[in-house]
Amino acid sequence: MANELEAQQLGKTNVTPELAAAEGVGPVSLDRVRKQRSLWGNAWRQFRHHNLAMAGVIVFLFFTVCCFLGPFVYTRPVDAPFEFGAGLAPTLHHLMGTDSMGQDILARIFYGGRISISVGLVAASVAIIIGTLIGAVAGFFGGGLDSLLMRLTDLFISLPQLPLLLLITFLYKDKMMSFFDQTTGSANLGVFVLIVGVIGGLAWMTTARLVRASFLSVREKEFVEAARSVGASRSSLIFKHILPNVMSPIIVAATLEVGNAIISESALSFLGLGFPSDVPTWGVMLYNAQNYMQLYPHEALMPGMMIFLTVLAINYVGDGLRDALDPRKTS
């Protein structure tokens, strides 16, 4: 009994009032045990009770695993025109049917999903890194530097995102493909780098504002003043003392940005300015299906459904993280 109570006092199990009374543990000890619960532990408890968020995690992980491992199980060619009958409805042999070129849609969904999800993850990482650095510098130093960086942020916010995205891709797509084809032998890698860079470079502003606001609030706290008084450098104050305490809005913004990046890549490809037509991303599949929607509606329905479900799952995860990391709900 004593060992059990000791483990419970260390926060490994819950201490009930009856057990505390029986063993002579007073209110002070109970409060100490409750305080030992970490913020991340409380956030996980809150998150796992968010049913839609947990469903979003399951769906996104399922799609990701299927896209990266599915081609090893579902061995159908993705780039063999007229390999099968054109416009076949879904059957047991072709689970999502075939497109107007007689290619298996599910095999192309798997292949394209790896590219679309990778673009979303990498572009979101680029946006979060840029936004975090700009927001951290603006919020920590303040003054004229803060004003300059926030006016730069306002400038980027005022720009029309989609037209600018289309313009930059149109101007530099061929140059990037030619450069990477000569240096690495993969022209499609150049398109990937361009799309990731453009999407990430035009999506950092919200993160920058969130991080700046958090830094302005945390930089005056007592633990930051204590670290400054013992001679901590500016980089140490930013990255070791303040940044770990403002990760909540960054995590939520990163989650939501993945879905936005997937939609942006799909829009670019659908408009013919993304990946080449022989690279079956979900957006390219929609682009190839636009002339056959009446004849073969499933050709557009399948990739559209994958985009919709993936982005919806990511948004639910972000919604759950926002609630779980809210200090008013995790106290």
N, C-alpha and C positions, 0 to 999 in steps of 0.2 A: 504493500500500500504506500509506503514511504517512497519507494522508487518511482511508482506511478505518479505520485504527487510532484516529485522532483522533476520528472520529465514534463509534466503539465506546466509547471512553473517556468520551464525554459521555453515554452511556447510550442511544444511538439503536439500537444493535445489541448483540448479546452478544459478549463477549470470550472467546474460547476459550483454554484453557491453551496449546495449540500456537502460536496466533498471538501470545500474550503472550511465550512463550519465544523465538520467532523475532525479535520486535522489541525484546526486552529490557525488556519491561514486567514489573515485579516484583510480588510479592503485595500490596504496599501499594496499588499502582494498581488492581489487580483489586478489592480491598476497597472502594476509593473509588468505583469504577464501580457495584458492587453496592449501595452505600449511596445512590446517587443515584436508585435506583428509588423512586418515591413510594409512600405507603401506598395511595392510590387506584388506582395502576397495578397494584400487587400484588393488591388486592382485585378488580379487574376480571379479572385473569388467573385468580384462583381462581373467580370467579363464572361465567365463560364455560365452565369445565370442569364445572360443575354442570349435568348434562343436564336434570334435572327443572326447575331454575330457569329455564334458557333456554327450555324448552318452555312454562313458565308465562308468561314474557314474551311469547312469540310468540302464544299463545292469547289472552291478555288484550288485547294490542294489536290482534289480528285482530277480536275481538269489539267493541272500542271503535270501530275504524274502520268496521266494518259497521253498528253502531248509529247512528253520526253521519252516515255517507255513504250507507248503504243505501237510505233513503227516496228519494234522488234517482235511484236506479237501479231499485229495485223499487217502482214507483209504483202501489201499491194503497191504496185508502182505509182508514183505521184506525177511523173512527167512523161508518160507514154500515151500520146494522143491516139484515140480510137482503139485502145486496148480492149475496152468493153463496149457494149452497146450504148449509144448516146441517149441521154435522158431517161435512163431506167429508174423506176420508182424504188424506194427502199425495200430490200428483200433480205433474207438471211445471208445470202452470198455477198450483197453490197448493203451494209446496214444503213447507210444514208443515201443510197442510190448512186447514180453516175451523172456527170454534168453533160453539157452540150458537146464536149469533145470526147465523150466516152471514157472519162477518167474517174476513178473511184473517189467520191467526195470525202468519205471518212478518212482515207489515207492522206488526202490533201489537208483536211482539218487538223490532223495530228501534226503534219509537217509545218503548216502555217501557224499553228498555235505556239510552237516553240519560238518562232520569230516574233509574233505579236506579243507574247508574254515577256520575252526577253527585252523587247523595245520598251514595254511598259516599266519593267523593273529598273533597267539601266537609265532611261530618261528621267524617271522619278528620282533616282539617286543623284543624277547631275543637278536637277532642280533643287533638291534638298541641300546638297553641299553648297551650292552657290548662295541660296537663300539664307542658310545658317551662318555662313561666313560674313555676309553683308549685314545681316541683322545683329550678329554678335558684335561686330566692330562698331556699328552705329549705336547700339544700346550701351556698350561699355564705355566708349570714349565720349559720346555726346558732343555737344557744342557744334562747331562749324562742320566737322566731319559727319556728324549725324544728319545735319540739314542737307549736306551735299548728297549723301547716300539715299536719303529718303526722297529727295527731288528726282534722283535718278530712278528710283523705284516708281515714283508717280509717272515719270515719262514712259517707262515700259508698260505700266498699267493702262495708260491712255492709248497705246498703239493697238490697232485692230489685229488681234492675234491670228485668226485664220488667214486673212489676206497676206499678212507678213510671212506666215509659215509657207504659204503657197509660193510667194515671190522668191524667197530665199532658196527653197527647194528647186524651183524652176531654173534659177540662175546658176546654181552650183552643182546640180545633180550630175550632169555629164562630166564636169571637171573632176569631181570626186571619184566617179566610176573609172575614168581614165587613169587617174593617179594611182588608185589602189590596184587596178588591173596591172599596171606596170611594175609596182613595187611588191605586191603580195600575190598577184595572180588571181585575185578575187574581186571582181567589180562590184558584186553585191555587198561586200564588206564596206565599200565606200558609201553605198546608199544607207547602210545601217548606221554608220558613224555620223553621216550628215543628218539623218532623221532624228537620231538620239540627241545630237548636239543642238539642233534647232528646237526640238520640243522642250528639252531640258532648259535651254537658254532663254526660253520665253515663258517659263512657268515657275520661276523662283520667287516672284514678288510677294505672294501671300505668305510664304514661309518666312521671308525676310521681315515682314511686318510683325508676324507672330513672335519671332525670336527677339526682335528689338523690344517689343513691349514686355516680354518676360525678363530680358536683361535689365531693363530700367527698373523693374520691380525688385529683382533679386540682388542687384549690385550694392544696394544700401543695407543689406541684411548684416546682422552682427557677425556671422561666421566669415563673411567676406572681409569685413573690417578687421577681424582678428587675423586672417591670413595676410592682409595687406600690412598690418602692423609688425608682423614678424619677417617682413622682407620678401614676400612672394612676388615673383615677376608678373608682368601683365599677362603673358601667355599662360602662366600657371593659374592666375585668377580666372581667366576666361575658360580654359579647357579642363581644368581640374576641379574648380570650385563652383563656378556658375553654370556652365553648360550642362553638367550632369543633373542639375536641379531644374532645368527647363526642357527636359527631353519629352515631356508629355505632349505638348502641342506639336513638336517636331514629328513624333511617331504618328500622330493622327494625320498630319498633313502629308507625310510620306505615303501612308496607306491610300488616301484619297487620290493622290497624284498618280499612282499606278493606273487606276481606272481612266483618269483623264488622258494619260499618255497613250493607252491602248486605243481610245476613241480617236485621238488626234492622228495616230498612224493609220487607222482604218479609213479616216476621212481623206487623208492624203492619197492612199492607195486607190480608194474608190474614185477619186478625181483624176487618176492617172498620173500623179506626180510622186508616188511613193516607190515601192519596189517594182521591178519589171514584171510584166504579165506572166513570165514563166516561173516566178517565185510565188508559190501559193499561200501568201498570208491571208488572213481572214478578209482584210480590206480588198486585196487583189481578187479574191474569189467573188466578192460582191461586184467588183468592177467588171469581171468577165461574165457575170450572170445577168447584167442589166438588160441585155438585148433578148434574153430568153425567159424572162419572168413569167410571161403568159404561157409559154409552152412547157417549161420545166420549173415551176415555182419552188420546188424543193432545193434547186441549185442555189438560190439566194436565201432561202429560209434557214438552211443549216448553218452557214457561217454567221448570218445575222443573229441567230439564236445563241451561238457561242459567244459572240461579242456582248450581247445583252445579258446573258447569265453571268459571265465572268465579271463584267463591270458592276452588275448588281450585287454580286457576292462581295466584291471588294468594298463597295460603299457600305454594305451592312457591317463588314469588319471594322471599317473606320468609324461608323456610328457607335458600335460597341466599345471600341477603344476610347472614344471621346467620353462616353459615360463612365467607363471603368477608371479612367485617369482623372476624372473630376474630383478634386480633393473634398468637395462637399458631400460626395457620395461614397468615398472610401475611408472616411474617418472612423 
